[in-house]
Amino acid sequence: MQVLPYLAVEPSTAEILEEVIQGTTQKQKVWASAYRAAPQRESIHSGVQIASEPSEIQAVDDKLQVQTQDSHHVRVACAELDMPPTAVHLAKRRGSLPGANEASRGAWSIALGTSRSQIERYCIGGPDAQLYVGEWDASSTNDNFKRPIPLAGHRADITNVRFFPSGEVVLSTSLDYQARIYSAIDGSNPRILKGHTRAIYSSAVLGIGREVITGSLDATVKVWDVSRGDATFTHATQDKSGVLSLEAQDTQLAYLGTESGHLSLLDLRLISSSSQQNETQVTISNSPSPYNASGGVSAMAINGHRLACGTRSGVCAVYDVRHMHEPIVSFWRNTAEINHISWKDQCVLIATSDGLPYRCSLTPGVEEEYVGWDADSVDAIISDQHGNVVAIGGGDYTLYV
């Protein structure tokens, strides 16, 4: 497992840089820090001078090497911590989520889906049963979340949202033990999926959407017939622990991430066989930190034959689902929980509880650090069909272009 160094940059850097470019101020200093958590914790802290003459960003000492690219991109290196020149993407747009002002503090989930008519839609769910669907407008400079339609029915925090392949139907899960299916066009709720006995944290759509699967803290996954709204199969996990994350491949295979830190492959073609014979289980390695932390598999995303996973202890791993005995790559930065993972081309977007989202290659290496948060947890990070990256945390979102 590789240990990756990481950066923290003053969240207001983008605004300060813009002020210097526009001539509002001539120069100003911001802070930047580089960290490496293992084999022992090390850090480098430096001031960074932003000045209009010469028009560039410079570190005030030689601890960090800073190179300006444009008003929203710089590169930072730290030879002492073996950090190669790393792209830092300064947040370009900022805004509030639909319903965020009415909700208490809590985590948010987001999904984007494209309909057959090429309309891209968003679904956003958060605390206090706040759940909205609408049209995503990547070109807007003020409000990307267009025409939000409230999706009513849930009675507790939303934990996960998904679009069906059509981009016109939404699947949501909640702490209220229910999953619901909504129309993304008019907000109607034709199906309520009841049967779990604890909170549902994860879901996946099987194939084109005739069936869906849900995972719960009651240590079971259920396969549901959408047309009837009934559970056709219930599977108890091998380790008897709750399901935190879930992905599916067509209608045949499901991947479960559990509270105990196990990653399981569930063969849905064998659901009529005896209870445990259709589940194959592997353990994601514990964190190599001095704290020897371990944690459940809190995030998961599939891209073709590659499955990316993240844990509550900050470990990330990518598997080839055809050979699940060991990961293609595994890496770690610190003990911050991995809240969400998604794919952008052949790289993994990672949202963390320390407010430092990033994009990582499978080399592995940090391709880009996303800066614009003030020590808040980042709940989710995704990319739209235009390649824009959207990160969400605490009711605010930042759009990186």
PEHUWO-V909199 format. One record per helix or strand of 2 or more residues. SS is the DSSP state (H for helix, E for strand). FROM is the first residue (numbers start at 0). TO is the last residue. If there is no record, write none. Layout:
# PEHUWO-V909199
ss=[SS,SS]
from=[FROM,FROM]
to=[TO,TO]
This chain:
# PEHUWO-V909199
ss=[E,E,H,E,E,E,E,E,H,E,E,H,E,E,H,E,E,E,E,E,E,E,E,E,E,E,E,E,H,E,E,E,E,E,E,E,E,E,E,E,E]
from=[1,5,12,26,41,55,64,72,78,82,92,99,108,119,126,130,144,157,168,177,190,199,210,219,229,242,252,261,267,278,296,305,314,328,337,346,357,364,379,388,395]
to=[2,8,21,35,50,58,69,77,80,89,95,101,113,124,128,135,149,162,173,182,193,205,215,224,235,248,257,266,269,282,302,310,319,331,343,351,360,370,382,392,399]
